[in-house]
């Protein structure tokens, strides 16, 4: 256990991406640290930007001499990522494995031999040394594969409902809703009686969500989409949306229909629109084109970004612990994840595999198994 293979990313100031596998030392754990033998680490959409940045992956190749995936980065884009240039950085937001060594503290020793999930930013590794605070212990019998996706999707879905309540809204709209995260959000909302408007991109995805009990699912490719969106928002009273797409006019369409619903009974001059706050949080970037706002929704609205870690920072320690416990208790039901393919650290660098997992297709999720083979 003195050495560990680990994936790193580097973008040079000359415009070359290098994602490589290196051998690193595994430190002795400090009193409040543990060593986790990593057995399963998902590749989430949120891992892609740290991993590849704006590189042209359609031109990627594997360089055997460097032991790295190589791809060009268009020079004008380098200014966007100036803070990371010429730095070799670890990757992998989350994963799970077995605690094989622990520091002297009672908290660390209590985790010995347990399956834990970790949120670290350096999860694509054989062995991870982490503080006990970033560990989510699982119940006996939970496997590392089952526990691999315990943070990013489950806590984001829980955080959306938590945000709704904290900000005084009563219903939600969610885009790209057939995702693994979207399915979790539906299960939470059904269980807790929260009205949820799901927006997806095909009839196949409509059917997928209906099968798990989703009540309102809209297909944005339908010619009647905007009318259906208005009806759904008017029925539920939704004034909060979470958008995973980012680009295009969908955010604007959602705000427009929220305003249309809020103003439908207005009389006389309605210069500034309805007085109920309409809020959209963009939390993903499936479409990197500009977000287009056709401002037809009064003056009481907001658009912002939403990040899981910054949201969790707003909660007290007790509430965060309660959310962790809920994830552990329901990791095989509400928060279950399935995977299309398992990849070793070496296989994750092969261009043909990169093309598959970087496509971010709904229903396809890839898992790195650091100790595979």
C-alpha positions in Angstrom: 0.0 0.0 0.0 3.0 2.3 -0.1 2.3 3.2 -3.7 -0.9 3.9 -5.6 -1.8 4.5 -9.3 -3.8 7.6 -9.8 -5.2 9.6 -12.7 -4.1 13.3 -13.2 -5.0 16.0 -15.7 -2.7 18.7 -17.2 -3.4 21.4 -19.7 -0.2 23.1 -20.9 0.1 26.8 -21.8 1.0 25.5 -25.3 -2.5 24.1 -25.6 -2.2 20.4 -25.0 -4.3 18.3 -22.7 -2.6 15.3 -21.0 -4.6 12.9 -18.9 -2.1 10.4 -17.4 -1.8 7.6 -14.9 1.0 8.2 -12.4 2.4 6.3 -9.4 2.2 8.2 -6.2 3.1 7.6 -2.5 0.4 6.7 -0.1 1.0 8.7 3.1 0.6 7.5 6.7 -2.8 8.6 7.9 -2.9 11.4 10.4 -5.1 11.0 13.6 -8.3 12.0 11.8 -7.6 10.4 8.4 -8.2 7.0 6.9 -6.8 5.1 3.9 -9.6 3.9 1.5 -8.9 1.1 -1.0 -10.9 2.6 -3.9 -13.2 0.0 -5.6 -15.7 2.1 -7.6 -15.6 5.7 -8.8 -18.4 7.0 -11.2 -17.7 9.3 -14.1 -20.2 12.1 -13.6 -20.9 14.9 -16.0 -19.4 17.2 -13.3 -16.1 15.3 -13.7 -15.7 16.0 -17.4 -14.8 19.7 -17.2 -12.0 19.2 -14.6 -10.8 16.2 -16.5 -10.8 17.5 -20.1 -11.5 21.3 -20.0 -12.2 22.7 -23.5 -10.0 20.1 -25.3 -11.0 18.8 -28.7 -11.6 15.2 -27.7 -12.6 14.3 -31.3 -8.8 14.6 -32.0 -7.7 12.7 -28.9 -5.1 9.9 -29.1 -3.2 7.8 -26.6 0.5 8.5 -26.4 2.2 5.3 -25.2 5.5 7.1 -24.5 3.9 9.6 -22.2 1.3 7.1 -20.9 -1.3 9.7 -21.5 -4.4 10.6 -23.4 -3.4 13.6 -25.5 -5.8 16.2 -27.1 -5.3 19.7 -28.5 -6.9 22.8 -26.9 -7.8 25.6 -29.2 -5.4 28.5 -28.2 -8.2 31.2 -27.9 -9.8 29.0 -25.2 -6.8 29.0 -22.9 -7.6 32.3 -21.4 -10.8 30.7 -19.9 -8.7 28.3 -17.9 -5.7 30.4 -17.1 -5.8 29.4 -13.4 -5.1 25.7 -14.1 -2.5 25.9 -16.9 0.7 23.9 -16.5 -0.6 22.3 -13.3 -0.9 18.6 -12.8 -4.2 18.1 -11.0 -6.0 15.0 -9.5 -9.5 14.1 -10.8 -12.6 12.2 -9.7 -15.2 13.8 -7.5 -16.5 10.8 -5.6 -16.2 7.0 -5.1 -16.3 4.2 -2.6 -14.2 1.5 -1.2 -13.0 -0.2 2.0 -11.1 1.5 4.9 -7.8 -0.4 5.2 -5.9 1.9 7.5 -6.8 4.6 10.0 -5.3 7.3 12.2 -5.3 7.2 16.0 -8.5 9.1 16.6 -11.6 7.1 17.7 -13.6 8.5 14.8 -11.0 7.1 12.3 -10.6 3.8 14.1 -14.4 3.3 14.0 -14.3 3.2 10.2 -11.7 0.4 9.9 -13.0 -2.3 7.6 -16.1 -0.4 6.6 -17.4 0.4 3.2 -17.4 4.2 2.8 -18.1 6.8 0.1 -15.8 9.7 -0.2 -16.2 13.2 -1.8 -12.6 14.2 -2.5 -11.9 15.5 -6.0 -9.2 12.9 -6.3 -11.2 9.6 -6.4 -9.7 8.1 -9.6 -7.0 6.3 -7.6 -6.2 2.9 -6.1 -5.8 4.3 -2.5 -7.1 7.6 -1.1 -6.0 9.2 2.1 -8.9 11.4 3.3 -10.2 13.1 6.5 -13.0 11.2 8.3 -15.3 14.2 7.7 -15.5 13.4 3.9 -16.5 9.8 4.6 -20.1 8.5 4.4 -20.2 5.2 6.2 -22.5 2.6 4.7 -24.5 -0.2 6.3 -23.2 -3.7 6.4 -23.8 -5.5 3.2 -23.7 -2.4 1.0 -21.0 -2.9 -1.8 -18.6 -0.3 -3.0 -20.4 -0.4 -6.4 -23.7 0.3 -4.8 -22.1 3.1 -2.7 -20.1 4.7 -5.5 -22.5 7.4 -6.4 -23.5 8.5 -2.9 -22.7 12.2 -3.1 -23.1 14.1 -6.3 -26.5 12.9 -7.5 -28.2 11.9 -4.2 -27.2 15.1 -2.4 -28.0 17.3 -5.4 -31.5 15.8 -5.6 -32.0 16.2 -1.8 -30.5 19.7 -2.0 -33.1 20.8 -4.7 -36.0 19.9 -2.4 -34.2 21.5 0.6 -33.6 24.7 -1.4 -37.3 24.8 -2.4 -38.4 24.7 1.2 -35.7 27.2 2.4 -36.7 29.8 -0.2 -40.5 29.4 0.2 -41.5 27.7 -3.0 -44.0 24.9 -3.2 -43.2 23.0 -6.4 -40.3 22.4 -8.8 -39.4 22.3 -12.5 -36.4 20.1 -13.5 -34.8 19.9 -17.0 -32.9 16.9 -18.5 -35.1 15.1 -16.0 -34.6 11.5 -17.2 -31.0 11.5 -15.9 -29.9 9.3 -13.0 -30.3 12.4 -10.8 -33.7 13.2 -12.2 -35.0 9.7 -11.4 -33.8 10.1 -7.8 -35.5 13.5 -7.6 -38.8 12.0 -8.8 -38.6 9.3 -6.1 -37.9 11.9 -3.4 -40.8 14.2 -4.6 -43.2 11.3 -4.8 -42.3 10.1 -1.3 -42.6 13.6 0.2 -45.6 14.8 -1.8 -43.8 17.5 -3.7 -45.2 18.5 -7.1 -42.5 18.1 -9.8 -42.6 19.2 -13.5 -40.2 17.0 -15.5 -38.8 18.3 -18.8 -37.2 15.7 -21.1 -36.1 15.6 -24.8 -37.9 12.5 -26.2 -41.0 10.3 -25.9 -38.7 7.4 -24.8 -37.6 9.5 -21.8 -41.2 10.4 -21.0 -42.0 6.7 -20.9 -39.0 6.0 -18.7 -40.0 8.5 -16.1 -43.7 7.5 -16.2 -42.6 3.9 -15.5 -41.1 5.0 -12.1 -44.3 6.9 -11.2 -43.5 10.4 -12.4 -46.8 12.4 -12.7 -45.9 15.3 -15.0 -43.4 14.7 -17.8 -43.1 17.1 -20.8 -41.3 16.4 -24.0 -39.5 19.6 -25.2 -39.4 18.3 -28.7 -43.3 18.3 -28.9 -44.9 21.0 -31.0 -47.3 21.7 -28.1 -44.5 21.9 -25.5 -44.9 25.6 -24.5 -48.7 25.2 -24.0 -48.1 22.0 -22.0 -45.4 23.8 -19.9 -47.8 26.6 -19.1 -50.5 24.1 -18.0 -48.1 22.1 -15.8 -46.7 25.2 -14.1 -50.2 26.6 -13.6 -51.4 23.4 -12.2 -48.6 22.9 -9.7 -47.8 26.6 -8.9 -44.1 25.9 -9.5 -42.0 29.0 -9.1 -38.6 27.3 -8.8 -36.7 25.5 -11.5 -33.3 23.6 -11.7 -31.8 23.5 -15.2 -29.1 21.1 -16.2 -28.8 22.4 -19.8 -27.7 26.0 -19.5 -27.7 27.1 -23.2 -30.6 28.1 -25.4 -34.1 29.5 -24.5 -35.5 26.9 -22.2 -34.7 28.9 -19.0 -36.5 31.9 -20.6 -39.5 29.8 -21.6 -39.8 28.4 -18.0 -39.8 32.0 -16.5 -42.3 33.1 -19.2 -44.8 30.4 -18.3 -44.3 31.0 -14.5 -45.1 34.7 -15.1 -48.1 33.8 -17.4 -49.5 31.7 -14.6 -48.8 34.3 -11.9 -50.4 37.1 -13.9 -53.4 35.3 -15.3 -55.9 37.0 -12.9 -54.2 40.5 -13.0 -56.5 43.5 -13.6 -55.5 47.0 -14.7 -51.9 48.0 -15.3 -49.5 45.1 -14.7 -46.3 47.0 -15.6 -44.0 45.0 -13.4 -45.6 41.5 -13.6 -46.6 39.2 -10.8 -45.1 39.8 -7.3 -44.3 36.1 -6.6 -40.6 35.4 -7.1 -39.7 33.2 -10.0 -36.2 31.6 -9.7 -34.2 29.4 -12.1 -30.9 27.8 -10.9 -28.6 26.6 -13.6 -26.6 23.7 -12.1 -25.2 22.0 -15.3 -23.9 22.7 -18.7 -25.1 20.1 -21.2 -25.3 22.9 -23.7 -22.4 25.4 -23.6 -24.1 27.9 -26.0 -25.3 31.2 -24.6 -28.3 31.3 -22.3 -30.9 33.4 -24.2 -33.3 35.5 -22.2 -36.4 36.9 -23.9 -37.5 39.1 -21.0 -41.3 38.7 -20.8 -41.7 37.8 -17.2 -42.0 41.1 -15.2 -39.4 42.2 -12.7 -39.6 39.7 -9.9 -37.3 36.9 -11.1 -33.8 35.6 -10.7 -31.4 33.4 -12.5 -28.3 32.0 -10.7 -25.9 29.2 -10.5 -26.3 26.4 -7.9 -23.4 24.2 -6.7 -23.8 21.3 -4.3 -20.8 22.0 -2.1 -21.7 25.7 -1.6 -25.3 24.7 -0.8 -24.2 22.2 1.8 -22.0 24.9 3.3 -25.2 26.8 4.2 -26.6 23.9 6.3 -25.7 23.2 9.8 -23.7 20.1 10.6 -26.7 18.2 12.1 -28.7 18.7 8.9 -25.9 17.5 6.7 -25.5 14.4 8.8 -29.3 13.7 8.5 -29.0 13.9 4.7 -26.0 11.6 4.7 -27.9 9.0 6.8 -30.9 9.2 4.4 -28.5 8.4 1.5 -27.0 5.4 3.3 -30.4 4.1 4.3 -31.8 4.3 0.8 -28.7 3.7 -1.4 -30.4 0.6 -3.0 -33.8 2.2 -3.5 -34.2 5.9 -3.9 -30.6 6.5 -4.6 -29.7 3.4 -6.6 -27.4 3.8 -9.6 -26.7 1.4 -12.5 -23.7 1.4 -14.8 -23.3 0.7 -18.5 -19.6 -0.3 -18.3 -16.8 -0.8 -15.8 -13.4 0.6 -16.8 -9.9 0.2 -15.2 -7.8 3.3 -14.7 -5.9 2.4 -17.9 -9.1 1.8 -19.9 -10.5 5.2 -18.9 -7.6 6.8 -20.9 -8.4 5.0 -24.2 -10.0 7.4 -26.8 -12.7 4.9 -27.7 -13.9 4.8 -24.1 -13.6 8.5 -23.6 -15.9 9.0 -26.6 -18.5 6.8 -24.9 -18.6 8.3 -21.5 -18.0 11.9 -22.6 -21.2 11.7 -24.8 -23.2 12.0 -21.5 -26.1 10.0 -22.9 -29.2 9.7 -20.7 -29.3 6.3 -19.1 -25.6 5.5 -19.7 -23.3 5.9 -16.7 -19.7 4.6 -16.6 -17.7 3.4 -13.5 -14.0 3.4 -13.0 -12.8 0.4 -10.9 -9.4 1.5 -9.8 -8.3 -2.0 -8.6 -9.8 -3.8 -11.6 -7.6 -6.7 -12.6 
